Amino acid sequence: MAEKIATRQAYGEALAEFGSDERIVVLDADLSKSTKTDIFKKKYPERHINVGIAEGNMMCIAAGLATCGKIVFASSFAIFASGRAFEQVRNSICYPNLNVKIGSTHAGISVGEDGASHQAIEDIALMRSIPNMTVLAPADAVSARFAVKAAIEHEGPVYIRLGRLSVPVIYDENE
């Protein structure tokens, strides 16, 4: 039986792994334990900012930091990052083609006891509709790590869609 790891877990671990690059700043909307950005926070507390439950403001803060040369990872649940903050992502990040990466966890319908209000099934459609946005939907923990690395290397907005539940590891580091 294949090992199971949540893509959100791999996201947090990858941020901490690549966090030695001092341009990387991680923002979170009061969900660092759920999005797993608390792993980055433990290693680089001076570059982790909890903006509170304010996803629209988080996207604007991310845009501002990106204009100063930072590689910003703005993290929240997929429904809040794509739905609640859509206008800010569209107008403040994507139209000016800023170097902001959106780590969206709890995508899809498997969000646990949080229920339908926390489910995101339209997030891919929303993010793909915006000019300059690159959408990545990794299948497992290995591809989630590579998605974070690719997002860091890509100049411009990236939406990384991550799940809540542990899923089988499909790929190895050589694929």
Backbone as a chain_set.jsonl record, in Angstrom:
{"seq": "MAEKIATRQAYGEALAEFGSDERIVVLDADLSKSTKTDIFKKKYPERHINVGIAEGNMMCIAAGLATCGKIVFASSFAIFASGRAFEQVRNSICYPNLNVKIGSTHAGISVGEDGASHQAIEDIALMRSIPNMTVLAPADAVSARFAVKAAIEHEGPVYIRLGRLSVPVIYDENE", "coords": {"N": [[0.839, -1.185, 0.0], [0.539, 2.206, -0.836], [2.308, 4.964, 0.591], [0.646, 7.604, 2.355], [0.198, 11.058, 2.105], [-0.811, 14.341, 2.812], [-1.325, 16.887, 0.359], [-1.264, 19.494, 1.252], [0.364, 19.278, 3.48], [2.823, 18.683, 2.311], [3.154, 21.087, 0.973], [3.559, 22.974, 3.101], [5.938, 21.889, 4.149], [7.635, 22.154, 1.933], [7.737, 24.948, 1.631], [9.168, 25.597, 3.955], [11.516, 24.211, 3.382], [12.509, 25.541, 1.071], [12.691, 28.043, 2.043], [15.063, 29.299, 2.757], [15.747, 31.127, 0.905], [15.747, 34.421, 1.084], [13.975, 36.15, -0.082], [11.505, 35.061, 0.026], [8.341, 35.335, 1.457], [5.759, 34.465, 3.644], [2.32, 34.638, 3.872], [-0.603, 34.353, 5.857], [-4.038, 33.636, 6.484], [-4.975, 33.445, 9.224], [-4.928, 30.672, 9.448], [-2.754, 28.974, 9.768], [-2.094, 26.477, 10.936], [-3.834, 24.742, 9.656], [-3.271, 25.19, 6.924], [-0.702, 24.453, 6.921], [1.389, 26.224, 6.931], [2.517, 26.836, 9.268], [4.766, 25.341, 9.618], [6.743, 26.607, 8.092], [6.683, 29.01, 9.515], [7.756, 28.301, 12.033], [10.407, 27.948, 11.372], [11.171, 30.298, 10.045], [10.225, 32.773, 11.446], [10.245, 35.568, 11.235], [9.536, 36.092, 8.651], [6.983, 35.29, 8.261], [3.651, 36.165, 8.17], [0.686, 36.592, 9.841], [-2.277, 37.633, 8.781], [-4.769, 37.664, 9.803], [-8.333, 36.973, 9.659], [-8.848, 37.893, 6.822], [-8.873, 37.798, 3.885], [-9.003, 39.255, 1.408], [-7.579, 41.596, 2.073], [-5.158, 40.335, 2.62], [-4.336, 39.539, 0.068], [-3.87, 42.01, -1.097], [-1.795, 42.97, 0.535], [0.096, 41.052, -0.125], [0.477, 41.729, -2.827], [1.635, 44.279, -2.531], [4.047, 43.623, -1.166], [5.229, 42.085, -3.158], [5.788, 44.022, -5.065], [8.027, 45.048, -3.996], [10.025, 43.287, -4.478], [9.758, 40.814, -3.237], [9.029, 37.279, -3.037], [6.012, 36.135, -2.694], [3.974, 34.036, -0.789], [0.718, 33.584, -0.421], [-1.571, 32.258, 1.729], [-4.447, 30.253, 2.213], [-7.707, 28.727, 2.726], [-9.038, 27.183, -0.186], [-11.583, 28.102, -1.104], [-11.775, 30.616, 0.078], [-9.47, 31.939, -0.778], [-9.841, 31.978, -3.532], [-12.533, 32.701, -3.972], [-13.582, 34.607, -1.991], [-11.539, 36.523, -2.147], [-11.383, 37.198, -4.804], [-11.59, 39.588, -6.449], [-9.414, 41.166, -5.551], [-7.268, 39.459, -6.142], [-7.505, 39.346, -8.931], [-7.368, 42.143, -9.749], [-5.261, 43.359, -8.259], [-3.111, 41.611, -8.25], [-2.942, 39.84, -10.562], [-3.537, 41.374, -12.972], [-1.462, 43.381, -12.899], [0.549, 41.541, -13.088], [2.081, 40.428, -10.902], [4.503, 38.946, -8.677], [3.217, 36.84, -7.009], [2.279, 34.044, -5.174], [-0.326, 31.816, -4.659], [-1.271, 29.759, -2.209], [-3.571, 27.41, -1.926], [-5.405, 25.598, 0.188], [-7.43, 22.762, 1.218], [-9.044, 22.311, -0.998], [-11.694, 21.367, -3.248], [-14.199, 18.903, -2.365], [-13.692, 17.535, -0.045], [-13.471, 18.562, 2.756], [-13.834, 17.95, 5.344], [-15.394, 18.302, 8.542], [-16.125, 20.953, 8.233], [-17.895, 21.498, 6.179], [-20.216, 22.443, 3.472], [-19.906, 25.224, 3.053], [-17.22, 25.608, 3.051], [-16.217, 24.289, 0.896], [-14.583, 24.087, -2.255], [-15.193, 24.065, -5.492], [-15.27, 25.496, -7.747], [-12.981, 26.925, -7.961], [-10.753, 26.471, -9.689], [-11.81, 27.184, -12.198], [-12.35, 29.92, -11.724], [-9.757, 30.983, -11.186], [-8.379, 30.306, -13.556], [-9.6, 31.975, -15.323], [-8.458, 34.442, -15.195], [-6.243, 36.771, -16.625], [-2.717, 36.179, -16.941], [-2.486, 34.402, -14.773], [-1.175, 31.391, -13.512], [-2.104, 28.082, -13.037], [-1.691, 25.44, -10.817], [-2.182, 22.072, -10.004], [-1.275, 19.845, -8.04], [-0.884, 16.271, -7.855], [-0.006, 14.67, -5.778], [2.08, 14.433, -2.794], [4.771, 14.597, -3.615], [4.615, 15.85, -6.143], [3.467, 18.197, -5.244], [5.537, 19.388, -3.791], [7.3, 19.875, -5.914], [5.68, 21.647, -7.299], [5.655, 23.903, -5.643], [8.361, 24.584, -5.819], [8.525, 25.123, -8.594], [6.778, 27.282, -8.7], [8.192, 29.202, -7.253], [10.32, 29.61, -8.986], [9.027, 30.628, -11.205], [8.207, 33.688, -12.664], [5.675, 35.682, -11.775], [2.06, 35.499, -11.186], [0.816, 32.642, -9.431], [-1.396, 29.989, -8.811], [-1.774, 27.53, -6.505], [-3.306, 24.558, -6.064], [-4.409, 22.686, -3.427], [-5.046, 19.76, -1.417], [-6.954, 18.678, 1.496], [-7.028, 16.131, 2.69], [-4.99, 13.203, 3.31], [-3.311, 11.675, 0.628], [-2.46, 8.988, -1.656], [1.027, 8.591, -2.359], [2.177, 9.041, -5.497], [4.177, 9.635, -7.364], [7.819, 9.545, -7.674], [10.857, 11.143, -6.574], [12.345, 11.316, -8.917], [10.745, 11.57, -11.094]], "CA": [[0.0, 0.0, 0.0], [1.325, 3.418, -0.972], [2.303, 5.936, 1.672], [-0.304, 8.689, 2.128], [0.586, 12.358, 2.645], [-1.65, 15.416, 2.284], [-0.575, 17.861, -0.441], [-1.055, 20.686, 2.091], [1.53, 18.983, 4.327], [4.0, 18.855, 1.443], [3.252, 22.536, 0.729], [4.218, 23.563, 4.268], [7.322, 21.394, 4.227], [8.398, 22.738, 0.83], [7.996, 26.35, 1.968], [10.263, 25.602, 4.929], [12.722, 23.74, 2.693], [13.013, 26.56, 0.151], [12.634, 29.319, 2.745], [16.362, 29.952, 2.943], [15.725, 32.264, -0.013], [15.201, 35.495, 1.915], [12.909, 36.875, -0.786], [10.232, 34.388, 0.282], [7.525, 35.751, 2.592], [4.527, 33.687, 3.682], [1.18, 35.259, 4.53], [-1.665, 33.405, 6.171], [-5.275, 34.249, 6.963], [-5.338, 32.834, 10.504], [-5.127, 29.243, 9.236], [-1.42, 28.39, 9.558], [-2.072, 25.057, 11.292], [-4.571, 24.023, 8.623], [-2.57, 25.302, 5.639], [0.63, 23.916, 7.211], [2.44, 27.247, 6.868], [3.155, 26.909, 10.581], [6.085, 24.705, 9.474], [7.601, 27.721, 7.673], [6.69, 29.984, 10.612], [8.678, 27.838, 13.069], [11.774, 28.087, 10.875], [11.418, 31.68, 9.606], [9.117, 33.561, 12.009], [10.321, 36.965, 10.804], [9.002, 36.209, 7.289], [5.624, 34.748, 8.254], [2.721, 37.179, 8.667], [-0.708, 36.209, 9.964], [-3.054, 38.851, 8.557], [-6.105, 37.482, 10.364], [-9.362, 36.51, 8.723], [-8.961, 39.057, 5.942], [-8.232, 37.294, 2.667], [-8.845, 40.334, 0.442], [-6.45, 42.404, 2.515], [-3.953, 39.535, 2.476], [-3.911, 39.595, -1.331], [-3.313, 43.351, -1.337], [-0.495, 42.991, 1.215], [0.974, 40.23, -0.978], [0.805, 42.536, -4.002], [2.576, 45.316, -2.109], [5.349, 43.001, -0.91], [5.781, 41.657, -4.45], [6.354, 45.194, -5.75], [9.31, 45.331, -3.342], [10.962, 42.218, -4.807], [9.522, 39.578, -2.481], [8.253, 36.17, -3.588], [5.024, 36.033, -1.624], [3.028, 32.928, -0.77], [-0.482, 33.924, 0.338], [-2.156, 30.938, 1.985], [-5.759, 30.163, 2.851], [-8.528, 27.696, 2.124], [-9.277, 27.471, -1.602], [-12.803, 28.891, -1.302], [-11.538, 31.987, 0.513], [-8.424, 32.512, -1.635], [-10.35, 32.182, -4.894], [-13.857, 33.307, -3.981], [-13.672, 35.82, -1.174], [-10.513, 37.498, -2.535], [-11.258, 37.187, -6.265], [-11.335, 40.917, -7.017], [-8.046, 41.584, -5.224], [-6.359, 38.623, -6.932], [-7.631, 39.791, -10.319], [-6.957, 43.519, -10.017], [-4.026, 43.774, -7.589], [-2.015, 40.65, -8.472], [-2.829, 39.29, -11.918], [-3.44, 42.385, -14.029], [-0.09, 43.915, -12.957], [1.459, 40.401, -13.262], [2.996, 40.443, -9.772], [5.1, 37.669, -8.289], [2.504, 36.324, -5.842], [1.862, 32.648, -5.263], [-1.463, 31.581, -3.762], [-1.359, 28.375, -1.749], [-4.963, 27.216, -1.529], [-5.613, 24.256, 0.721], [-8.807, 22.343, 1.427], [-9.756, 22.423, -2.275], [-12.604, 20.262, -3.541], [-15.327, 18.678, -1.455], [-13.258, 16.771, 1.13], [-12.961, 19.526, 3.735], [-14.135, 17.491, 6.69], [-16.59, 18.767, 9.242], [-16.427, 22.356, 7.926], [-19.1, 21.48, 5.366], [-20.341, 23.009, 2.128], [-19.428, 26.609, 2.962], [-15.768, 25.594, 2.912], [-15.873, 23.514, -0.292], [-14.243, 24.886, -3.443], [-15.159, 23.29, -6.735], [-15.195, 26.439, -8.857], [-11.75, 27.708, -7.84], [-9.926, 26.348, -10.901], [-12.449, 28.008, -13.233], [-12.142, 31.329, -11.384], [-8.348, 31.372, -11.338], [-7.989, 30.176, -14.971], [-10.231, 33.035, -16.106], [-7.748, 35.707, -15.002], [-4.989, 36.873, -17.389], [-1.41, 36.049, -16.274], [-2.483, 33.424, -13.688], [-0.805, 30.0, -13.769], [-2.77, 27.212, -12.066], [-1.057, 24.138, -10.614], [-2.982, 21.181, -9.159], [-0.455, 18.646, -7.843], [-1.619, 15.044, -7.563], [0.473, 14.027, -4.555], [3.048, 15.222, -2.026], [5.976, 14.822, -4.414], [4.336, 16.886, -7.137], [3.213, 19.446, -4.513], [6.854, 19.979, -3.529], [7.784, 20.412, -7.191], [4.836, 22.798, -7.646], [6.183, 25.042, -4.876], [9.651, 24.942, -6.443], [8.222, 25.732, -9.896], [6.163, 28.588, -8.433], [9.284, 30.104, -6.863], [11.125, 29.896, -10.186], [8.188, 31.315, -12.194], [7.952, 35.106, -12.391], [4.279, 35.997, -12.012], [1.086, 34.882, -10.288], [0.59, 31.195, -9.488], [-2.394, 29.442, -7.891], [-1.474, 26.123, -6.235], [-4.51, 23.947, -5.488], [-3.984, 21.609, -2.539], [-6.126, 19.1, -0.7], [-6.917, 18.531, 2.95], [-6.812, 14.749, 3.105], [-3.81, 12.475, 2.844], [-3.524, 10.924, -0.613], [-1.305, 8.144, -1.961], [2.169, 9.134, -3.082], [2.188, 8.411, -6.809], [5.451, 9.883, -8.044], [9.027, 9.599, -6.872], [11.632, 12.378, -6.814], [12.994, 11.273, -10.212], [9.748, 11.691, -12.173]], "C": [[0.885, 1.25, 0.0], [1.207, 4.294, 0.273], [1.321, 7.059, 1.332], [0.176, 9.952, 2.844], [-0.343, 13.399, 2.023], [-0.788, 16.391, 1.48], [-0.358, 19.153, 0.351], [0.134, 20.501, 3.027], [2.813, 19.187, 3.526], [4.227, 20.327, 1.122], [3.998, 23.215, 1.879], [5.671, 23.154, 4.388], [8.188, 22.01, 3.135], [8.698, 24.213, 1.091], [9.154, 26.459, 2.95], [11.585, 25.181, 4.278], [13.345, 24.837, 1.828], [13.082, 27.945, 0.792], [13.963, 29.983, 3.026], [16.539, 31.113, 1.965], [15.003, 33.408, 0.712], [14.173, 36.365, 1.207], [11.542, 36.3, -0.48], [9.601, 34.894, 1.579], [6.223, 34.963, 2.509], [3.477, 34.439, 4.488], [0.114, 34.195, 4.782], [-2.845, 34.133, 6.764], [-5.802, 33.506, 8.189], [-5.607, 31.332, 10.4], [-3.806, 28.474, 9.142], [-1.326, 26.916, 9.957], [-2.748, 24.224, 10.214], [-3.865, 24.054, 7.273], [-1.153, 24.744, 5.718], [1.749, 24.941, 7.02], [3.083, 27.456, 8.231], [4.531, 26.241, 10.562], [7.106, 25.763, 9.057], [7.768, 28.711, 8.824], [7.677, 29.589, 11.711], [10.129, 28.065, 12.665], [12.145, 29.533, 10.548], [10.319, 32.613, 10.143], [9.099, 35.018, 11.55], [9.766, 37.189, 9.397], [7.65, 35.52, 7.141], [4.712, 35.787, 8.883], [1.307, 36.604, 8.668], [-1.522, 37.494, 9.852], [-4.44, 38.78, 9.195], [-7.081, 37.034, 9.286], [-9.714, 37.677, 7.808], [-8.287, 38.74, 4.61], [-8.032, 38.375, 1.607], [-7.674, 41.226, 0.798], [-5.137, 41.651, 2.36], [-3.429, 39.601, 1.044], [-3.313, 40.962, -1.667], [-1.955, 43.52, -0.66], [0.518, 42.206, 0.382], [1.416, 41.024, -2.204], [1.839, 43.603, -3.647], [3.961, 44.763, -1.858], [6.02, 42.574, -2.214], [6.38, 42.844, -5.21], [7.702, 45.593, -5.167], [10.313, 44.196, -3.548], [10.793, 40.923, -4.04], [8.782, 38.549, -3.34], [7.27, 35.814, -2.482], [4.134, 34.811, -1.84], [1.886, 33.322, 0.154], [-1.305, 32.65, 0.492], [-3.486, 31.023, 2.714], [-6.484, 28.957, 2.265], [-8.884, 28.136, 0.704], [-10.51, 28.35, -1.82], [-12.587, 30.344, -0.935], [-10.505, 32.676, -0.383], [-8.945, 32.821, -3.029], [-11.662, 32.95, -4.923], [-13.914, 34.629, -3.256], [-12.715, 36.899, -1.663], [-10.373, 37.637, -4.053], [-10.901, 38.555, -6.844], [-9.911, 41.39, -6.759], [-7.013, 40.763, -5.993], [-6.345, 39.115, -8.379], [-6.971, 41.144, -10.552], [-5.593, 43.899, -9.435], [-2.834, 42.864, -7.86], [-1.866, 40.288, -9.938], [-2.718, 40.341, -13.005], [-2.058, 43.028, -14.063], [0.983, 42.82, -13.038], [2.524, 40.348, -12.159], [3.379, 39.028, -9.339], [4.511, 37.145, -6.972], [2.06, 34.9, -6.132], [0.743, 32.438, -4.247], [-1.522, 30.094, -3.455], [-2.745, 28.147, -1.191], [-5.192, 25.776, -1.095], [-7.113, 23.977, 0.868], [-9.648, 22.518, 0.165], [-10.654, 21.196, -2.472], [-13.681, 20.119, -2.491], [-14.936, 17.94, -0.179], [-12.642, 17.692, 2.178], [-13.297, 19.124, 5.174], [-15.399, 18.108, 7.25], [-16.953, 20.226, 8.958], [-17.62, 22.499, 6.988], [-19.041, 22.279, 4.083], [-19.813, 24.426, 2.007], [-17.918, 26.694, 2.77], [-15.29, 24.783, 1.703], [-15.584, 24.442, -1.463], [-14.186, 23.967, -4.646], [-15.031, 24.208, -7.946], [-13.881, 27.22, -8.886], [-10.856, 27.627, -9.073], [-10.502, 27.233, -12.007], [-12.218, 29.49, -12.973], [-10.699, 31.752, -11.671], [-7.887, 31.289, -12.794], [-8.564, 31.303, -15.823], [-9.465, 34.359, -16.053], [-6.458, 35.723, -15.834], [-3.769, 36.82, -16.465], [-1.357, 34.999, -15.169], [-2.096, 32.042, -14.215], [-1.431, 29.158, -12.666], [-2.05, 25.866, -12.023], [-1.923, 23.329, -9.648], [-2.221, 19.871, -8.976], [-1.279, 17.447, -7.364], [-1.226, 14.398, -6.243], [1.51, 14.918, -3.879], [4.31, 15.537, -2.832], [5.731, 15.926, -5.438], [3.987, 18.218, -6.464], [4.528, 20.158, -4.191], [7.408, 20.596, -4.805], [6.963, 21.62, -7.638], [5.305, 24.048, -6.903], [7.49, 25.514, -5.488], [9.427, 25.648, -7.784], [7.618, 27.126, -9.713], [7.228, 29.616, -8.052], [10.069, 30.538, -8.097], [10.355, 30.681, -11.241], [7.96, 32.764, -11.773], [6.507, 35.418, -12.762], [3.361, 35.238, -11.08], [0.932, 33.376, -10.526], [-0.442, 30.828, -8.424], [-2.077, 27.958, -7.735], [-2.654, 25.537, -5.464], [-4.128, 22.689, -4.718], [-5.168, 21.03, -1.774], [-5.913, 19.049, 0.795], [-6.47, 17.13, 3.362], [-5.488, 14.185, 2.603], [-4.188, 11.658, 1.617], [-2.293, 10.077, -0.908], [-0.208, 8.911, -2.707], [2.291, 8.341, -4.395], [3.569, 8.473, -7.444], [6.63, 9.706, -7.095], [9.813, 10.844, -7.291], [12.268, 12.447, -8.204], [12.024, 11.454, -11.382], [9.372, 13.136, -12.378]], "O": [[1.858, 1.332, 0.749], [0.159, 4.357, 0.916], [1.174, 7.427, 0.166], [0.515, 9.922, 4.027], [-0.627, 13.337, 0.827], [0.343, 16.689, 1.866], [0.642, 19.839, 0.137], [0.837, 21.464, 3.332], [3.769, 19.792, 4.012], [5.372, 20.768, 1.01], [4.959, 23.949, 1.65], [6.534, 23.978, 4.692], [9.345, 22.351, 3.379], [9.801, 24.677, 0.801], [10.024, 27.316, 2.796], [12.641, 25.732, 4.59], [14.559, 25.037, 1.848], [13.488, 28.911, 0.145], [13.994, 31.122, 3.491], [17.386, 31.981, 2.175], [13.791, 33.353, 0.92], [13.563, 37.23, 1.834], [10.527, 36.961, -0.696], [10.223, 34.887, 2.642], [5.651, 34.811, 1.43], [3.711, 34.827, 5.633], [-0.038, 33.255, 4.001], [-2.68, 35.131, 7.466], [-6.926, 33.005, 8.191], [-6.406, 30.782, 11.158], [-3.751, 27.427, 8.498], [-0.544, 26.176, 9.362], [-2.291, 23.127, 9.894], [-3.86, 23.055, 6.554], [-0.486, 24.583, 4.697], [2.922, 24.574, 6.954], [4.079, 28.171, 8.346], [5.374, 26.546, 11.406], [8.208, 25.813, 9.604], [8.872, 29.194, 9.077], [8.362, 30.451, 12.262], [10.98, 28.34, 13.511], [13.287, 29.948, 10.746], [9.561, 33.181, 9.356], [8.033, 35.631, 11.486], [9.547, 38.33, 8.989], [7.223, 35.206, 6.03], [4.962, 36.241, 9.999], [0.796, 36.183, 7.631], [-1.459, 38.348, 10.736], [-5.2, 39.746, 9.129], [-6.695, 36.754, 8.151], [-10.726, 38.353, 7.99], [-7.268, 39.333, 4.255], [-6.982, 38.408, 0.965], [-6.867, 41.577, -0.063], [-4.117, 42.244, 2.011], [-2.222, 39.707, 0.826], [-2.357, 41.052, -2.437], [-1.059, 44.149, -1.223], [1.656, 42.64, 0.205], [2.588, 40.996, -2.577], [2.806, 43.803, -4.381], [4.952, 45.356, -2.285], [7.237, 42.688, -2.356], [7.371, 42.685, -5.922], [8.435, 46.379, -5.766], [11.339, 44.146, -2.869], [11.613, 40.016, -4.181], [8.019, 38.898, -4.241], [7.655, 35.256, -1.454], [3.612, 34.588, -2.933], [2.061, 33.387, 1.37], [-1.693, 32.034, -0.5], [-3.637, 31.755, 3.692], [-5.943, 28.251, 1.414], [-9.013, 29.33, 0.433], [-10.472, 29.259, -2.649], [-13.159, 31.228, -1.573], [-10.647, 33.854, -0.708], [-8.542, 33.81, -3.641], [-11.876, 33.77, -5.815], [-14.255, 35.656, -3.845], [-13.047, 38.082, -1.599], [-9.358, 38.139, -4.537], [-9.984, 38.653, -7.659], [-9.271, 41.951, -7.649], [-6.001, 41.3, -6.444], [-5.28, 39.278, -8.973], [-6.124, 41.287, -11.434], [-4.853, 44.672, -10.043], [-1.684, 43.281, -7.721], [-0.778, 40.415, -10.5], [-1.872, 40.21, -13.89], [-1.511, 43.214, -15.15], [2.177, 43.119, -13.055], [3.717, 40.236, -12.444], [2.669, 38.058, -9.606], [5.209, 37.024, -5.965], [1.532, 34.602, -7.204], [0.869, 32.847, -3.093], [-1.791, 29.274, -4.333], [-3.068, 28.632, -0.107], [-5.173, 24.855, -1.913], [-7.945, 24.861, 0.663], [-10.834, 22.837, 0.249], [-10.391, 20.126, -1.923], [-14.037, 21.081, -1.81], [-15.783, 17.74, 0.69], [-11.446, 17.616, 2.457], [-13.062, 19.892, 6.107], [-16.348, 18.398, 6.522], [-18.001, 20.688, 9.408], [-18.291, 23.531, 7.006], [-17.98, 22.732, 3.656], [-19.314, 24.799, 0.945], [-17.399, 27.736, 2.371], [-14.086, 24.612, 1.511], [-16.256, 25.457, -1.643], [-13.247, 23.186, -4.803], [-14.718, 23.75, -9.045], [-13.691, 28.082, -9.744], [-10.258, 28.63, -9.461], [-9.76, 27.95, -12.678], [-11.92, 30.24, -13.903], [-10.463, 32.767, -12.326], [-7.086, 32.116, -13.228], [-8.075, 31.56, -16.923], [-9.789, 35.293, -16.786], [-5.665, 34.785, -15.753], [-3.791, 37.349, -15.353], [-0.27, 34.719, -14.662], [-2.62, 31.583, -15.23], [-1.303, 29.487, -11.487], [-1.827, 25.234, -13.055], [-2.344, 23.833, -8.607], [-2.489, 18.894, -9.676], [-2.225, 17.583, -6.589], [-2.015, 13.663, -5.65], [1.784, 16.026, -4.342], [4.851, 16.638, -2.73], [6.549, 16.835, -5.582], [4.194, 19.273, -7.065], [4.623, 21.38, -4.304], [7.927, 21.712, -4.783], [7.495, 22.521, -8.286], [5.346, 25.134, -7.481], [7.701, 26.714, -5.656], [10.07, 26.657, -8.071], [7.913, 28.041, -10.482], [7.167, 30.768, -8.484], [10.437, 31.706, -8.228], [10.965, 31.335, -12.088], [7.56, 33.026, -10.638], [6.157, 35.417, -13.942], [3.818, 34.426, -10.274], [0.921, 32.907, -11.664], [-0.373, 31.293, -7.286], [-2.106, 27.209, -8.712], [-2.959, 25.969, -4.353], [-3.589, 21.741, -5.289], [-6.158, 21.715, -1.517], [-4.826, 19.34, 1.295], [-5.646, 16.965, 4.262], [-4.943, 14.641, 1.598], [-5.246, 11.032, 1.573], [-1.195, 10.408, -0.46], [-0.48, 9.756, -3.559], [2.484, 7.125, -4.384], [4.063, 7.487, -7.99], [6.468, 9.716, -5.875], [9.456, 11.511, -8.262], [12.688, 13.522, -8.632], [12.448, 11.486, -12.537], [8.548, 13.443, -13.24]]}, "num_chains": 1, "name": "protein.A"}
